[in-house]
Amino acid sequence: MTTHTSSGDDRRQVHLAAHFPGVNNTTVWSDPAGGSHIEFDGFAHFAKTAERGLFDFLFLAEGLRLREHKGEVFDLDVVGRPETATVLAAVAQVTEHLGLAGTFSATFNEPYDLARKLGTLDHLSAGRAAWNVVTTNNAFTGANFRRGGFLPYDDRYRRAIDFVATARRLWESGTDSTGGAFSHTSDFFDISGEYPLPRSPQGHPVIFQAGDSPDGRDFAAGTADVIFTRHTELDEGKAFYADITRRLARFGRSEQDLKIFPGVSFVLGDTEAEAQEKSAHIRRQQVSGPGAIAFLEQLWGRDLTAYDPDGPLPDVDPDFDNADITRGRVRHVQDPRPVAQAWRDLAEAKGLSIRELVIEVSARHSFIGTPGQVAESMNDYIQQRAADGFILVPHITPGGLDEFVDRVVPELQERGVYRDAYPGTTLRENLGLASHRPEADWQAGRDAAAERDPAAARAEDGDTRTGSEVRADADAPKEPVRV
Ligand SMILES: Cc1cc2nc3c(=O)[nH]c(=O)nc-3n(C[C@H](O)[C@H](O)[C@H](O)COP(=O)(O)O)c2cc1C
């Protein structure tokens, strides 16, 4: 989005947000500065720091079942998974401006229940609620639910689109002072009744999207306000941004209607050399020897505990049919074979041990340098349309954001590309989004996109498949590797 600075220049403004990490492999768990990921003090400190830095929102991911590796709960998951809406409702009470973005699956929730939860959060927070819509791509998670491993791949986004449209109709059903009647029948839902809340301050809570497949991108272009993405390198960020902008046009929308936020980390130092040294140290703490072996096992499909993490890659070939060695984890690699080959080539070319390879291939993009250098390079991403903002994932919880807010935010402000105060009161306003559109308008955009010639649309996306190849691909099994 382009918010003009007070000096009247037309530089795009940097947006910032913070990811409270929870279950993850970025946190340096052994650091004595690290705190609980469940007790409220940690959430409160983190959120207040983000608000002090004038961030748009706090982001919480979601996992509906503890992951398992070789039949045991994945060691990172023993930290626990507090329930997202409850945490955000509590954070709402200790913050005033910060948006509250929670991840909820469209596959394992129901529209009435979730719309009511998010509507309530929007009321409680005076207009700061957001829903990151995910589809959950593994049947293992489904075992925690009545319907079990529920829904083939292609139906998950159909359900997600229908789910969000239904939620929007529920949010719209009442007036500013009362709830109202709703009725919706589709392939996925057959519901009717009274929605029990008046319209909430944002009308519709802000909708985020995080999937990356063509279906996921179209879902974002036709249904969402914000994308949380893993495209974090400058060039791939620019390509992703351009791809989404092209898709938006098909749905009658444009660039300023949707904000793109990659998830990134950062390491600061007084000099660049110091920051680089700190970063290398942090990466070694993030990837222990046993952690490196477990990571490789996920792709290799084999027990590799007999191998030395400081030695070369295993001489045995991966067992690609054993995708269930790790269960419950979302991964975006459809075919593990080229990945294994690329890792072998990389390790050989650079003479890397198992641990060194894992440090290299599992790295999240990190802005490393002095506060001025980090501000400069973040700003460069925004001006070059590789992103609209960043979701920061610090390696220490809850204190890891403080240094960024104290040292990098002023550098961004000095450059005239970061706000000095919150511009609005709702999350939608602070993100620079227009006020909410009625669901009927969203549907009209999706209908217009559906009328386009699918082959022409694919060609615009650089997808050269013929119609029959597309159908064959759609019929092929699509469960991603569960690592
Ligand atoms: C950056 C990013 C973050 C995600 N976070 C979550 C999450 O917290 N919980 C979850 O269940 N799925 C998460 N997902 C999974 C997706 O939302 C989606 O369900 C899955 O990737 C399948 O969609 P796709 O084929 O379009 O990628 C995330 C995906 C991405 C790219």
Ligand as a Chemical Component Dictionary entry (heavy atoms), coordinates in Angstrom:
data_LIG
# 
_chem_comp.id                   LIG 
_chem_comp.type                 NON-POLYMER 
_chem_comp.pdbx_formal_charge   0 
_chem_comp.three_letter_code    LIG 
# 
loop_
_chem_comp_atom.comp_id 
_chem_comp_atom.atom_id 
_chem_comp_atom.alt_atom_id 
_chem_comp_atom.type_symbol 
_chem_comp_atom.charge 
_chem_comp_atom.model_Cartn_x 
_chem_comp_atom.model_Cartn_y 
_chem_comp_atom.model_Cartn_z 
_chem_comp_atom.pdbx_ordinal 
LIG C1  C1  C 0 3.692  -18.983 5.518  1  
LIG C2  C2  C 0 2.728  -20.100 5.793  2  
LIG C3  C3  C 0 2.257  -20.271 7.088  3  
LIG C4  C4  C 0 1.343  -21.284 7.390  4  
LIG N1  N1  N 0 0.897  -21.422 8.664  5  
LIG C5  C5  C 0 0.046  -22.432 8.968  6  
LIG C6  C6  C 0 -0.418 -22.630 10.302 7  
LIG O1  O1  O 0 -0.061 -21.906 11.229 8  
LIG N2  N2  N 0 -1.258 -23.648 10.548 9  
LIG C7  C7  C 0 -1.692 -24.489 9.557  10 
LIG O2  O2  O 0 -2.467 -25.398 9.837  11 
LIG N3  N3  N 0 -1.274 -24.323 8.280  12 
LIG C8  C8  C 0 -0.421 -23.329 7.967  13 
LIG N4  N4  N 0 -0.011 -23.170 6.676  14 
LIG C9  C9  C 0 -0.558 -24.087 5.658  15 
LIG C10 C10 C 0 -1.452 -23.471 4.598  16 
LIG O3  O3  O 0 -2.270 -22.491 4.987  17 
LIG C11 C11 C 0 -2.225 -24.463 3.757  18 
LIG O4  O4  O 0 -3.189 -25.099 4.508  19 
LIG C12 C12 C 0 -1.326 -25.479 3.146  20 
LIG O5  O5  O 0 -0.126 -24.857 2.806  21 
LIG C13 C13 C 0 -1.945 -26.081 1.896  22 
LIG O6  O6  O 0 -2.188 -25.101 0.957  23 
LIG P1  P1  P 0 -1.292 -24.860 -0.331 24 
LIG O7  O7  O 0 -1.308 -26.178 -1.058 25 
LIG O8  O8  O 0 -1.997 -23.776 -1.067 26 
LIG O9  O9  O 0 0.075  -24.454 0.096  27 
LIG C14 C14 C 0 0.911  -22.163 6.360  28 
LIG C15 C15 C 0 1.387  -21.985 5.056  29 
LIG C16 C16 C 0 2.282  -20.977 4.758  30 
LIG C17 C17 C 0 2.777  -20.815 3.340  31 
# 
loop_
_chem_comp_bond.comp_id 
_chem_comp_bond.atom_id_1 
_chem_comp_bond.atom_id_2 
_chem_comp_bond.value_order 
_chem_comp_bond.pdbx_ordinal 
LIG C1  C2  SING 1  
LIG C2  C3  SING 2  
LIG C2  C16 DOUB 3  
LIG C3  C4  DOUB 4  
LIG C4  N1  SING 5  
LIG C4  C14 SING 6  
LIG N1  C5  DOUB 7  
LIG C5  C6  SING 8  
LIG C5  C8  SING 9  
LIG C6  O1  DOUB 10 
LIG C6  N2  SING 11 
LIG N2  C7  SING 12 
LIG C7  O2  DOUB 13 
LIG C7  N3  SING 14 
LIG N3  C8  DOUB 15 
LIG C8  N4  SING 16 
LIG N4  C9  SING 17 
LIG N4  C14 SING 18 
LIG C9  C10 SING 19 
LIG C10 O3  SING 20 
LIG C10 C11 SING 21 
LIG C11 O4  SING 22 
LIG C11 C12 SING 23 
LIG C12 O5  SING 24 
LIG C12 C13 SING 25 
LIG C13 O6  SING 26 
LIG O6  P1  SING 27 
LIG P1  O7  DOUB 28 
LIG P1  O8  SING 29 
LIG P1  O9  SING 30 
LIG C14 C15 DOUB 31 
LIG C15 C16 SING 32 
LIG C16 C17 SING 33 
# 
